[in-house]
Amino acid sequence: MTKDEHRLLTRNSYDISAGEYAANVAHLHPEKQGVEFLQMLPKDATILDLGSGSGRDAKIFSEKGLQ
C-alpha cells in the first residue's frame, strides 16, 4: 500500500467514526476545571486548543468569547 493509500484509508476511517466519537465525548468537558482555567486568563486572552479531538472544548471556549 502506498503512502497516499494509507492517508486515504486513515482519513476515511476518521470520517466514518468522527460523529460517533464527538457524541461519545460531548458530555465529558471538565466544567469546573474549564471555569477555573478561564478565570486565570487575562481579559482578551487568546488560547490554542492542541489535540482538540472533536473540538468540544474549543467550541465551549469560543462561545465564552475567547479566540
DAFEN-V698781 format. One record per pair of residues at least 12 apart in sequence whose C-alpha atoms are under 10 Angstrom apart, sorted by the first residue. I is the first residue (numbers start at 1). J is the second residue. D is the distance in Angstrom with one decimal. If there is no record, write none. Layout:
i->I j->J d->D
i->I j->J d->D
This chain:
i->18 j->53 d->9.0
i->18 j->54 d->7.4
i->19 j->54 d->8.5
i->21 j->53 d->8.8
i->21 j->54 d->7.4
i->22 j->53 d->8.1
i->22 j->54 d->5.3
i->22 j->55 d->8.3
i->22 j->56 d->7.7
i->23 j->54 d->9.0
i->23 j->56 d->9.9
i->25 j->53 d->9.4
i->25 j->54 d->8.1
i->25 j->56 d->8.1
i->26 j->54 d->8.4
i->26 j->55 d->9.5
i->26 j->56 d->6.4
i->26 j->57 d->9.0
i->27 j->56 d->9.1
i->28 j->56 d->9.1
i->28 j->57 d->9.6
i->29 j->56 d->7.5
i->29 j->57 d->6.7
i->29 j->60 d->8.9
i->30 j->57 d->9.0
i->31 j->57 d->9.7
i->31 j->60 d->9.7
i->34 j->57 d->8.5
i->34 j->60 d->9.1
i->34 j->61 d->8.4
i->35 j->61 d->9.7
i->38 j->61 d->8.3
i->38 j->64 d->9.0
i->38 j->66 d->9.1
i->41 j->66 d->9.9
i->43 j->66 d->9.2
i->44 j->65 d->8.4
i->44 j->66 d->7.1
i->44 j->67 d->8.3
i->45 j->65 d->9.4
i->45 j->66 d->6.6
i->45 j->67 d->7.4
i->46 j->65 d->9.7
i->46 j->66 d->6.2
i->46 j->67 d->5.0
i->47 j->61 d->8.7
i->47 j->62 d->9.6
i->47 j->66 d->7.2
i->47 j->67 d->6.3
i->48 j->66 d->10.0
i->48 j->67 d->8.2
i->49 j->61 d->9.5
